[in-house]
């Protein structure tokens, strides 16, 4: 018997919403977070990953015992990555929030925006005396380290946002400069960035290669990199580049960009100056795949690397497994395995890296899955209607009275 495959209308079990939808806040401002549960699933609650001054104290904040939370007077310690998690380990989308101790912030969307939407960015600052905030001052707006516009109103509107508008934004005015925040634009991408080996962490002096895989004919793609010093425009090697001896300064966010400003996916790479790294996928993994995480360290004398030592593996700040082989395998990865991983062994502790798990069907844009879902629902009735109309026309042509 022939098997029929139906395209499922897949969506996360929950999504994290933030009000107001901003990625930056000044101290003592208020914002609220909420887990919007899409299907029946109990035990959803908020989680937060922060990076405190003392590295040993950084990790997942398990104090959120509810799915809704209001930060009434935000502090810089409230900065971090937030997400929703169910009792069974399912994850929602993650949102990066910065609470800035300075005077100036950029009001930009914390959640992804869809191609075609209108987006307004505001350069807002706080009056030191009255503590009131305003954006009615001349401000410079920067994207990927370059000045793109100066606005006397202190705000910049993109009437119809496109994939080329995705990037790292910041602003400054007479009161100072804001932090930088990434604005994500969802939609079809003409290229994808691949990395070999597929890892998010590397020890110093190791090699890594990056390549722009162009899906359709589009000239002028080249690699870009954002580091703590800003956007590196020095990649004139075209769409492929090999870092032969990686340095900590090579850490950053990499992506592909065309001459017309179109962008690929972005990959976060960490080059660690310590002795221990976690070998985990830099690119998203698909549900059902087998994934092996390795806790690898470097011998200080020989400079050889090995993972054949007992290692502890952590997910979202919690010890999940100890392996004498130094590696941990997830035979069939699921959405509940998505999260922040790190490891340690006798030589030290690795940085933490996020592992993304996607469904078995690619999502090109937010509107396409909805369109397919609607077609799957409507098309059977549409087909039946067309068949009945055709039969009626044939019977009338033959002089018959069609039966109801």
N, C-alpha and C positions, 0 to 999 in steps of 0.2 A: 504494500500500500504506500502510495506517495505521501511523504510527510509535508505538511503545510506550515510554513514559518510566518508568524505575524510579527510585524514591527511594533514593539511595545512603546508606549508613551512613557518613557522613563523620566523621573524627576527625583531629586533628593527627598528623603522623608521629612526633612525640615530645612528651613532657611533662616539665617540670622538677619534680622532687620535692625537698623539703628536710626534713631530720631534725635536730632536732625541728621540727615544723611551727609555726614562730613567725616573726613579722615583726620582732621586736626581740631584741637580745642585749646583755648587758653585756660590757665588755671582758674579754678572756682566756677567755671561754667558747668552747665548741667546737660547730660545726655542720657538717653534710655536705650536699652537693648532688649530684644524680644526674640524668642524662638518660635517661628511660625511653623507649626506642624502640619504637613500636607496630608499624611495618612495616619491611621490609628497606630500609635506607637507611644508607649508609656515611658516615663522616667527621663524626659528630656530636661537638661539643665545646661546653664552657661559654663564655659571653661575659659581660662585666660592664661596665656603664656607671657611672662614678663622677663625682662633682663635687668636684675637689680645691680647695685654697685658691686656687691660681693658675688662673684661667679658661683660660689658654692650655694648661694641662696636663690639663684635664678631657677625657674621651673614653672610648672603648672600650678595655678591657683585653684585648689579644690574647694574653696569656700563658697562657691556659688551653688546654693541648694535649691534654686528656683529657675524657671525658664524665662522669667522677666526680671529685669534689674534696672534701677535708676541710680545713676551716679549724680548726686545732687550738687556736690562741690568737688569737681575733678582736681586731681593732683597729678604731678608728673609721674608718680608711681602707678597711676592708672593706665599709663601707656602700655601697649602690648598687642598681641594677636588674640582675638576673641573668636569663639565658635560655639556651636551647640552640640551636645553629645547625649545620646540616649543611654539607658541602662545596659543595652546590648552592645554598645560601642559604636553605633552609627554616628557619622559626622555630618554637620552642615557645611556650608561655605565658611570661609574664615575671613575676618575683617581686621585690618591693621589700623590701630588708633594711636595717635600721638597727642599727648597733653603737653603743651609747650610752656616753659617757664618764662619765656621772653614776652615781648609786647606785641608781636605780629604773627598772625597765622594766615594760611591760605585756606579759604573755604572751598574745598573741592569734594566731589562725591567719593564716599568710602566704598559704595557698592558699584559694580560694573554698570556702565551706561551702554545703551544699544545704539548701533548705527542709525542715524536719522533723527535722534533726539536732539533737543536744544539743551545746552549746558552753560551755566554761568559760574565763573570763578570769581571770588571776592577776596581782596586783600584787606583783611580786617585787623585793626589794632585797638589796643585798650588805652584809654586816657588814664594816666597814672594817678591823677587827683580824684576824678569822679568814678573811676573804674567802669565807665560806660565804654561800649565798643562801637566803632564806626568804620565804614569803608569809603567815606566820601572824601578821599584824599588821592592825589596823583600817585599811581603805583606802576611799577615795572613788573611785567609778567615774563617768566622764563620757562622754556620747555627744553629738557635735556641739556641744560646748561647754557643755552643761548637765549638772548633777549628776543622775544617775538612781538611784544606790543607794550606801549605805554598808554595808560588810560587815566584821564583826569578824574573820572568818577570812581576810580578804585576797584572797578569790576570789569571783567572781560567775558563776553558772550560768544559762544560758538553756536551759530543758529542751527546748523545741521552737522552733527558730529560724525566723523568717519574713522575708520581704522587707523588712518594716518595721524589722528589727533591723540592716539594713545601715547603715553609717555610720562616722564617725571617732571612735575610742575612745582614752581615756587614763585614767590613774589617778594618785593621790597618796596618800602615807602620811606618817608622821612623819619619814621620811628624805629626802623630796623628791618630785618629780613626774616621771612618765615622758614620753617623746615621744608623739606621737599617731600612730596607725596606722589605716588604712581596712580594715574587714572587709567583704568582698564576699559576698553571698548570691545564689546562682543560683536562678532560678525565673521564673515568668511575671510580666511587668510590665504594669500597666494603662495606663501612659503612657510616652511617649518625649519627650526634650528635643531640639528642633530649634534650629539656630542659623543666622542669615543675616547676612552671607555665611558659608558653611561654611568657616571658617578657625580654626586654633588660635592664631594670633598676630595682634596688631593693633598699629599704631603709636598713640602717644598722640593724643587728640583725634579719633580716627576713631569711626564709629558701628557698633554691633552690636545686633541684636535677637534675643531668646530667646523661645521659645514652648513650652508644654507641650501635646503632641498626645495627647489622651486617647483610648484605644482603645475603652473601653466606658464606660457611664454611671457616673461617679464624681465626686461634688461636692467642692469645696474644694481643688482642686489649686493649688499656688502654687510659685514659684521659691525655691530656697535657694542660698546661696553660702558656701563655706568659703574664707577667705583666711588669711594668716599671722597675722592678729589674732583668728581664730576664726570661728564661724558667724555670718553676717549674717542676722538675723531681720527686717530692715527691708524686705523685699520684700513690700509690701502691695498690689502692683499686680495681684494675681491670677496667672493662668497665663501672662501675656505681659509682656515688659518690654523697653524700648529704652534702651540706653546711648548717648546722643547724642554725648557727648564723653568717650571712654574715658580713664581715667588708670591709672597703674601699680598703684594701689591696687585697681583692678577685676580684677586678675589673681586667679585662683583656680579652684576646682572648683565647677561649677554642676550642679544637678539639680532635678527636680520632686518634690514631696512632697504627699501628700494629708493630710487631717485625721486619718485613721486611721493614718498613718505609712507608707503604701505609697510606694515610690520608683521613679523612672525610671532610665534610664541616666545616667551622670555624664560631663560634658565639662570638660576642662582648658583654660582660656583664659589666655594670656599677653599682657599689654599691655606693650610694650617701650618704654623711654624713650630708646633709641638711634635710629640712623638707618636700620637695615636689619632687615627681617623676612623670614621664609619663609612664603609663602602656601601652606599645606598643609591638607588636610581635617581638621577637628576631629572629625567623625563617621567611623565605620568605612566603608571603601569595599569594594565587592564584587568578588570575583575576576572578571576579564573586562572590568571597566570601564576607561575611559580616564581617567587622572589627570594633571593638569598642575600642577607646582610652580613658583612664581614667586619669584624673589629680588627683592624690592621695596625701594626706598629713597626717602627723603623729601628733597626739595631744601630746604636750610635757609632759603633766602631766600623762595621762593615758596610753600613748604609743599605743593607738588604732589608726588605719588608716581609713580614710574616703575619699570619692570623692563627697560627697553631698554638694558641695559649688560651687558658680559661678566661672568658669575658662575660661581663654582665651587660644585658641589653635592656634599654629603657624606652618606653613609649609614653609620651605626654607626662614625663617626669616620674613615672612609676616603673619599678623593676618588673619586667615581664618574664625574663628567662636568663638562666646562667648556662652557658655552653662551654664544655671543656675543649671543643675544637676551635673556638673563636669565631664561629659563624652560626647564624640562625636562619633556617629556611621556613618560609610560609608556602606550603604546597599549592594552595589555591587561594590567592589573595582576594579579599572582599572589601567593600566600602568601609567596614568597621576597622580595617587595618590601616586606614589613612590616619596620619598623625605625625607627631614630632619625635624622631628617634635619635638616640645617642648611645654610646657604649663606653665601658671602661675596662681596663685590665691592669696588670701589675705595673705597666709603664705609664699609666695616666688615663685621662678622659678625653674623648673626642668632642668636637663641636656638635651641636644639634642641627639636624636637617629634617625638613618636612617631606614626607612621601605622599604623593597624590595618587589616588586610585580613581580611575574613570570606568564608566559602564562599557559593555562590549560593543556599543554602537556609537560612532562619532557624532558629536554635536557641533554643527557648523555655525549655527546662530540660534538665538533664543526663539525666533519666530518660526523657523523651519519645523522643529518638533511639534509645535502647536498646529501648524498647517497639516502635517502628516496625520496627527491625531484626528483632526476635524475631517480629513478626507476618508480615514478609515471608518469613521462613524457614519458619514453622509453617503459615501459611495455605494454601499449595498442598496439603500433605498432609491438612490438615483438610478442605479442599474435596473432595478425592478420596474420603476416608473417608465423608463425608456422601452423596456421589453413589452410592457402592456400597451403602450402607445403604438408601437410598431404592429402588434397583433390586431389592435382595433383598426388601424388604417388598412391593413390587408383584408380584414373581413368586410369593411365597408366597400373596398374596391371590388370585392366579389359579390356585393349585394347582400351580405349577411348582417344580421343584427347581433352585435357583440354581446356576449354574456357578461353579467356583472361579476 
